[in-house]
Amino acid sequence: MIDRQQFEFLFCKYAKVPAVSDDDVIFGSGINLSSIGFTEFIMELEEVIGRDIDIDDLDASVRTVGQLYARLNTG
């Protein structure tokens, strides 16, 4: 299980936003996180939690911060 505070802290760091909510859209019309920022976020999160994350499992169905957190905790 990924610690929610660590997740949000790192996500905000790479998204360059002060805070996020579960309903915030990650790409496009929402937070508009860059693909490079997203990749860097995943890489640092892997280091923090000590396990690999298959970025291919994070497909277009993951649109919001809450969905991303849930998906990362199912692997």
C-alpha positions in Angstrom: 0.0 0.0 0.0 1.3 3.4 -1.0 1.2 6.0 1.7 -1.4 8.6 0.7 0.7 11.6 2.1 3.8 10.5 0.2 1.8 10.0 -3.0 0.2 13.4 -2.8 3.5 15.2 -1.8 5.3 13.7 -4.8 2.4 14.2 -7.2 2.2 17.9 -6.2 5.9 18.3 -6.5 5.9 17.1 -10.2 2.6 18.7 -11.1 3.8 22.0 -9.6 0.5 22.5 -7.7 0.0 23.2 -4.0 -2.6 20.4 -3.4 -4.7 17.9 -5.2 -8.1 16.2 -4.8 -9.3 12.8 -6.0 -11.4 14.4 -8.7 -8.6 16.4 -10.3 -8.0 15.4 -13.9 -4.3 14.6 -14.4 -3.8 15.5 -18.0 -5.3 18.0 -20.5 -8.1 20.2 -19.0 -7.2 19.5 -15.4 -3.8 19.7 -13.7 -2.2 19.3 -17.1 0.8 17.3 -15.8 3.4 16.9 -18.6 4.4 13.4 -19.7 8.0 14.1 -18.5 6.7 15.2 -15.1 4.5 12.1 -14.9 7.4 9.8 -15.7 9.6 11.5 -13.2 6.9 11.3 -10.6 6.5 7.5 -11.2 10.3 7.0 -11.0 10.7 8.8 -7.7 7.6 7.0 -6.3 9.2 3.7 -7.2 12.3 4.7 -5.2 10.2 5.8 -2.2 8.0 2.6 -2.1 10.8 0.2 -3.1 9.0 -1.5 -6.0 8.7 -1.2 -9.7 5.6 0.3 -11.3 4.6 -0.9 -14.8 3.8 2.4 -16.4 2.0 0.5 -19.2 -0.7 -0.5 -16.6 -1.5 3.2 -16.3 -3.6 3.6 -19.5 -6.0 6.2 -20.6 -8.7 4.9 -18.2 -6.7 6.5 -15.4 -7.9 10.1 -15.7 -8.0 11.5 -12.1 -5.7 11.7 -9.2 -8.0 9.3 -7.2 -8.0 6.8 -10.0 -4.2 6.9 -10.2 -3.8 6.3 -6.5 -6.3 3.4 -6.6 -4.6 1.8 -9.6 -1.1 2.1 -8.1 -2.4 0.3 -5.0 -3.9 -2.6 -6.9 -0.5 -3.8 -8.3 
